[in-house]
Amino acid sequence: MQDRSQNRIALLSAEGVGKHIDGPSGRLDILNDVSLEVNTGETVAISTTRQNHMHDGSRNRIALLSTAGVGKYVEGPSGRLDILNDVSLEVNAGETVAITGASGSGKTTLLGLLAGLDLPSRGSVRLDGQKLETLDEETRARLRLRNVGFVFQSF
């Protein structure tokens, strides 16, 4: 699949993927309507859309974590190095999302941005409804304490 307008080649793409298991308590949605695209030279971009049904039958989207057009780059002796480019995702209450990709594709950088450990070069990250790039380090640390848990690779 080639997007000729931006001359990018999608190495992997999926749209509307879901996974559930049926257990003694009923159906458990593990993934619901997940879309992703992995392009040459880019990291994984994940977006999920899910509407939660309320008791009154209405629908309400509860985004606990979201990004819009997030990018991260660093300046080096050879010029600018783009680590992440235009990553948008939404994780709603009750959803689990896995971020996968090749070594060096920006997964760890993305996780640092999602947790507010680093700030994006462009775009926006929201955690529990708050734009992380507008908060100082102390406020981000308090938000992280209430909302983020880490399991390290060497665990």
C-alpha positions as CSV (number, residue, x, y, z in Angstrom):
1,M,0.0,0.0,0.0
2,Q,1.6,3.3,-1.0
3,D,0.4,6.8,-0.3
4,R,1.7,8.6,-3.3
5,S,0.7,12.1,-1.9
6,Q,3.3,11.8,0.8
7,N,5.5,9.1,-0.8
8,R,5.1,6.8,2.3
9,I,4.9,3.0,2.1
10,A,2.7,1.4,4.7
11,L,4.5,-1.7,6.0
12,L,1.5,-2.8,8.1
13,S,-2.0,-1.4,8.4
14,A,-5.2,-2.6,10.1
15,E,-8.6,-1.0,10.5
16,G,-11.5,-1.8,12.8
17,V,-9.7,-4.8,14.5
18,G,-11.4,-6.2,17.6
19,K,-10.7,-9.1,19.9
20,H,-12.9,-10.5,22.7
21,I,-13.1,-13.6,24.9
22,D,-16.2,-15.3,26.3
23,G,-15.9,-16.2,29.9
24,P,-18.1,-17.3,32.7
25,S,-19.0,-13.7,33.4
26,G,-19.9,-12.9,29.8
27,R,-18.0,-11.3,26.9
28,L,-14.8,-9.3,27.6
29,D,-13.7,-6.9,24.9
30,I,-9.9,-6.9,24.9
31,L,-9.6,-4.7,21.8
32,N,-12.5,-2.8,20.2
33,D,-12.3,-1.0,16.8
34,V,-8.5,-0.5,16.8
35,S,-6.8,1.0,13.7
36,L,-3.1,1.2,13.2
37,E,-0.6,2.0,10.5
38,V,3.2,1.4,10.5
39,N,5.0,3.3,7.8
40,T,8.6,3.1,6.6
41,G,10.7,5.2,9.0
42,E,7.9,5.8,11.4
43,T,6.6,4.4,14.6
44,V,3.2,2.7,15.2
45,A,0.2,5.0,15.2
46,I,-2.7,3.6,17.1
47,S,-6.2,4.9,17.3
48,T,-9.1,3.4,19.1
49,T,-12.7,4.4,19.0
50,R,-15.2,3.1,21.4
51,Q,-18.5,4.4,22.8
52,N,-19.5,3.3,26.3
53,H,-23.2,2.6,26.7
54,M,-24.6,4.3,29.7
55,H,-27.5,3.0,31.9
56,D,-29.9,5.4,30.2
57,G,-29.0,4.0,26.8
58,S,-27.0,7.1,25.7
59,R,-23.4,6.8,24.6
60,N,-20.5,8.5,26.2
61,R,-16.9,8.5,25.1
62,I,-14.5,8.5,28.0
63,A,-11.0,9.2,26.8
64,L,-8.5,8.6,29.6
65,L,-5.5,9.1,27.4
66,S,-5.3,10.7,24.0
67,T,-2.9,12.3,21.6
68,A,-3.4,14.5,18.5
69,G,-0.7,14.9,15.9
70,V,2.1,14.2,18.3
71,G,5.6,14.4,17.0
72,K,9.0,14.3,18.6
73,Y,12.3,15.3,17.1
74,V,15.8,16.2,18.2
75,E,18.4,18.4,16.6
76,G,21.7,16.7,16.0
77,P,25.0,17.5,14.2
78,S,23.5,16.1,10.9
79,G,20.3,18.1,11.3
80,R,16.9,17.2,12.6
81,L,16.0,13.6,13.5
82,D,12.3,12.8,13.6
83,I,11.6,10.1,16.2
84,L,7.8,10.3,16.1
85,N,5.6,11.8,13.4
86,D,1.9,12.6,13.6
87,V,0.8,10.0,16.2
88,S,-2.9,10.2,17.2
89,L,-4.5,7.8,19.5
90,E,-7.3,7.5,22.1
91,V,-7.6,5.0,24.9
92,N,-11.0,4.9,26.6
93,A,-12.0,3.5,30.0
94,G,-11.8,-0.3,30.1
95,E,-9.5,-0.6,27.0
96,T,-6.1,-2.2,26.8
97,V,-3.8,-1.1,24.0
98,A,-0.4,-2.7,23.1
99,I,2.2,-0.6,21.3
100,T,4.4,-2.7,19.2
101,G,7.0,-2.0,16.6
102,A,10.5,-2.6,15.4
103,S,13.5,-1.7,17.5
104,G,14.2,2.0,17.3
105,S,10.7,2.9,16.0
106,G,9.9,5.2,18.9
107,K,7.9,3.1,21.3
108,T,9.8,4.1,24.4
109,T,9.7,7.8,23.3
110,L,5.9,7.5,22.8
111,L,5.5,5.9,26.3
112,G,7.5,8.7,27.8
113,L,5.3,11.3,26.1
114,L,2.1,9.5,27.1
115,A,3.2,9.6,30.8
116,G,4.4,13.2,30.7
117,L,8.0,12.3,31.4
118,D,8.9,14.2,28.2
119,L,7.0,16.8,26.2
120,P,6.2,16.5,22.5
121,S,7.9,18.7,19.9
122,R,4.5,19.2,18.3
123,G,0.9,18.0,18.9
124,S,-0.9,17.4,22.2
125,V,-1.1,14.7,24.8
126,R,-4.1,14.5,27.2
127,L,-4.1,12.4,30.3
128,D,-7.3,12.3,32.4
129,G,-8.5,15.3,30.4
130,Q,-5.5,17.5,31.1
131,K,-3.1,18.7,28.3
132,L,0.3,17.6,29.6
133,E,2.3,20.2,27.6
134,T,0.5,23.0,29.5
135,L,1.5,21.6,33.0
136,D,4.7,22.2,34.9
137,E,6.8,19.2,35.9
138,E,5.5,19.0,39.5
139,T,1.8,19.0,38.3
140,R,2.7,16.3,35.7
141,A,4.3,14.2,38.4
142,R,1.2,14.4,40.6
143,L,-1.0,13.4,37.6
144,R,1.4,10.6,36.8
145,L,1.2,9.4,40.4
146,R,-2.6,9.1,40.2
147,N,-2.9,7.7,36.7
148,V,0.2,6.0,35.3
149,G,1.9,2.7,36.2
150,F,5.0,1.3,34.6
151,V,6.2,-2.3,34.1
152,F,9.7,-2.2,32.8
153,Q,11.1,-4.6,30.2
154,S,13.5,-6.2,32.7
155,F,10.7,-7.0,35.1
